[in-house]
């Protein structure tokens, strides 16, 4: 699964599964979800992402990443995130 923001200053974020080089399947979409955005941004930098999270380079999610997200949702421990205007 990959996470990608379509534009630099957009708050629309898409997740998709890459079926093959020419075909993708959209899985999820979110807009202005600060805690989910915080989790994904932290994960992007943890995986040595450079620049603005998943704009130029999508974030690849593993099963472990999704299990950690689930754990943080259940424990209500997702990080806060603030957009700069």
LINGIBEL-V619133 format. One record per residue. RES is the residue in three letters. PSI is psi in whole degrees, 0 to 359 (none if undefined). OMEGA is omega in radians with two decimals (999 if undefined). Layout:
# LINGIBEL-V619133
res | psi | omega
RES | PSI | OMEGA
RES | PSI | OMEGA
This chain:
# LINGIBEL-V619133
res | psi | omega
UNK | 141 | 3.12
UNK | 150 | 3.07
UNK | 133 | -3.10
UNK | 137 | 3.03
UNK | 130 | -3.00
UNK | 327 | -3.14
UNK | 156 | -3.07
UNK | 318 | -3.06
UNK | 21 | 3.11
UNK | 148 | 3.05
UNK | 12 | 3.08
UNK | 125 | -3.12
UNK | 138 | -3.08
UNK | 144 | 2.95
UNK | 144 | -3.10
UNK | 158 | 3.07
UNK | 127 | 3.12
UNK | 106 | -3.10
UNK | 313 | 3.01
UNK | 187 | -3.05
UNK | 333 | -3.06
UNK | 359 | -3.03
UNK | 129 | 3.07
UNK | 155 | 3.14
UNK | 120 | 3.11
UNK | 133 | -3.12
UNK | 317 | -3.01
UNK | 155 | 3.11
UNK | 139 | 2.99
UNK | 156 | -3.11
UNK | 124 | 3.06
UNK | 54 | 3.04
UNK | 91 | -2.95
UNK | 324 | -3.11
UNK | 320 | 3.07
UNK | 320 | 3.09
UNK | 319 | 3.11
UNK | 315 | 3.11
UNK | 311 | -3.09
UNK | 322 | 3.12
UNK | 315 | 3.10
UNK | 318 | 3.13
UNK | 320 | 3.12
UNK | 312 | -3.12
UNK | 327 | 3.09
UNK | 327 | 3.12
UNK | 24 | 3.09
UNK | 31 | 3.04
UNK | 147 | -3.12
UNK | 139 | 3.10
UNK | 208 | -3.14
UNK | 130 | -3.04
UNK | 129 | 3.01
UNK | 34 | 3.00
UNK | 303 | 3.12
UNK | 332 | -3.14
UNK | 116 | -3.14
UNK | 154 | 3.09
UNK | 121 | 3.12
UNK | 127 | -3.13
UNK | 141 | 3.07
UNK | 172 | 3.06
UNK | 319 | 3.12
UNK | 322 | 3.10
UNK | 316 | -3.12
UNK | 324 | 3.09
UNK | 323 | 3.08
UNK | 320 | 3.08
UNK | 313 | 3.12
UNK | 315 | -3.14
UNK | 316 | -3.13
UNK | 326 | 3.08
UNK | 312 | -3.13
UNK | 318 | -3.13
UNK | 359 | -3.10
UNK | 46 | -3.10
UNK | 21 | 3.08
UNK | 142 | -3.12
UNK | 156 | 3.06
UNK | 154 | 3.13
UNK | 138 | 3.12
UNK | 129 | 3.07
UNK | 140 | 3.04
UNK | 132 | -3.09
UNK | none | 999
